[in-house]
Amino acid sequence: MTDLIACLSTGKGTWIEVSKIMKAAEWTNIYLIAPKFSMENFKHDKKFEFVEINPDGEIEDIKKIIVEKLKNRLDIDTAISLASGSGKEHMAVISAALILGAGIRLVSIRNNNMIEA
């Protein structure tokens, strides 16, 4: 099966897209890379786990946190959603997934269906 890593940070309407991607497939695990505000306010009926980051931190620090939290936990097939968050967060997520040996594919949503970007 496939794991999902999604940034859940800033951007008007981006939480809706992340929520739809979470519903669009049967994921083995869902990891949401998020700051404290998102962790306190995002709810979903699917099981998921937060990885708390400081979006104001340096890319290297964000990446280090992600690597530490997800080490030995990712499936070789890992979908990544970058609909939410900043470029800095996106670079940290992709870099961490590659360091952890995940084969990644970027996913998005169109007409309530998941697509590969």
C-alpha positions as CSV (number, residue, x, y, z in Angstrom):
1,M,0.0,0.0,0.0
2,T,1.0,3.6,0.0
3,D,1.7,6.2,2.7
4,L,0.7,9.8,2.3
5,I,2.7,12.8,3.5
6,A,0.9,16.1,3.2
7,C,1.9,19.6,4.2
8,L,-0.9,21.2,6.2
9,S,0.1,24.7,6.8
10,T,-0.9,28.0,5.1
11,G,-2.8,28.9,2.0
12,K,-6.5,29.8,1.6
13,G,-8.5,26.7,0.9
14,T,-5.6,24.3,1.0
15,W,-6.9,22.3,4.0
16,I,-9.9,21.3,1.9
17,E,-7.6,19.9,-0.8
18,V,-5.6,18.0,1.8
19,S,-8.8,16.6,3.3
20,K,-10.1,15.4,-0.1
21,I,-6.7,13.7,-0.8
22,M,-6.9,12.0,2.5
23,K,-10.4,10.6,1.5
24,A,-9.4,9.8,-2.1
25,A,-7.5,6.6,-1.4
26,E,-6.9,3.9,1.2
27,W,-3.6,5.0,2.7
28,T,-1.4,2.7,4.8
29,N,-0.4,5.8,6.9
30,I,-1.1,9.5,6.7
31,Y,1.5,11.9,8.0
32,L,0.6,15.6,8.1
33,I,3.5,18.0,8.3
34,A,2.1,20.9,10.3
35,P,2.7,23.9,12.6
36,K,1.1,24.0,16.0
37,F,-1.9,26.2,14.7
38,S,-2.8,23.5,12.1
39,M,-2.5,20.7,14.7
40,E,-4.8,22.5,17.1
41,N,-7.5,23.2,14.4
42,F,-7.5,20.5,11.8
43,K,-9.9,17.5,12.2
44,H,-10.5,14.6,10.0
45,D,-12.4,11.3,10.2
46,K,-9.5,9.3,8.8
47,K,-6.6,8.2,11.1
48,F,-3.5,10.4,10.7
49,E,-0.5,11.5,12.6
50,F,0.9,15.0,12.9
51,V,4.6,15.8,12.5
52,E,5.0,19.2,14.2
53,I,7.3,21.7,12.5
54,N,8.1,25.4,12.9
55,P,7.4,27.0,9.5
56,D,9.6,29.9,10.4
57,G,12.6,27.5,11.0
58,E,15.4,26.8,8.5
59,I,14.8,24.2,5.8
60,E,17.5,22.0,7.4
61,D,15.8,22.1,10.8
62,I,12.4,21.2,9.3
63,K,13.9,18.4,7.3
64,K,15.7,17.0,10.4
65,I,12.4,16.9,12.3
66,I,10.7,15.1,9.5
67,V,13.5,12.6,9.1
68,E,13.6,11.9,12.9
69,K,9.8,11.4,13.1
70,L,9.4,9.2,10.0
71,K,12.7,7.2,10.1
72,N,11.9,3.5,9.4
73,R,8.2,4.3,9.0
74,L,7.7,5.1,5.3
75,D,6.6,2.7,2.7
76,I,8.7,2.5,-0.5
77,D,5.7,4.0,-2.3
78,T,5.0,7.4,-0.8
79,A,2.5,9.9,-2.1
80,I,3.2,13.6,-1.3
81,S,0.8,16.5,-1.4
82,L,2.2,19.9,-1.5
83,A,-1.1,21.8,-1.9
84,S,-0.6,23.6,1.5
85,G,2.5,25.2,2.9
86,S,5.4,27.2,1.7
87,G,8.2,26.3,-0.7
88,K,10.6,25.9,2.2
89,E,8.3,23.3,3.8
90,H,7.8,21.6,0.4
91,M,11.6,21.3,-0.1
92,A,12.1,19.9,3.4
93,V,9.4,17.3,2.9
94,I,10.7,16.1,-0.5
95,S,14.3,16.1,0.8
96,A,13.4,14.1,3.9
97,A,11.4,11.5,2.0
98,L,14.3,11.0,-0.4
99,I,16.8,10.7,2.5
100,L,14.5,8.1,4.0
101,G,14.5,6.0,0.8
102,A,10.9,6.6,-0.2
103,G,9.9,6.4,-3.8
104,I,7.8,9.4,-4.1
105,R,5.0,10.6,-6.4
106,L,3.3,14.0,-6.2
107,V,-0.5,13.9,-5.9
108,S,-3.2,16.4,-6.2
109,I,-7.0,16.4,-6.5
110,R,-9.3,17.1,-9.4
111,N,-13.1,16.6,-9.4
112,N,-12.7,14.8,-6.0
113,N,-10.4,12.2,-7.6
114,M,-6.7,11.9,-6.8
115,I,-4.3,12.5,-9.7
116,E,-0.6,12.3,-10.0
117,A,0.9,15.7,-10.6
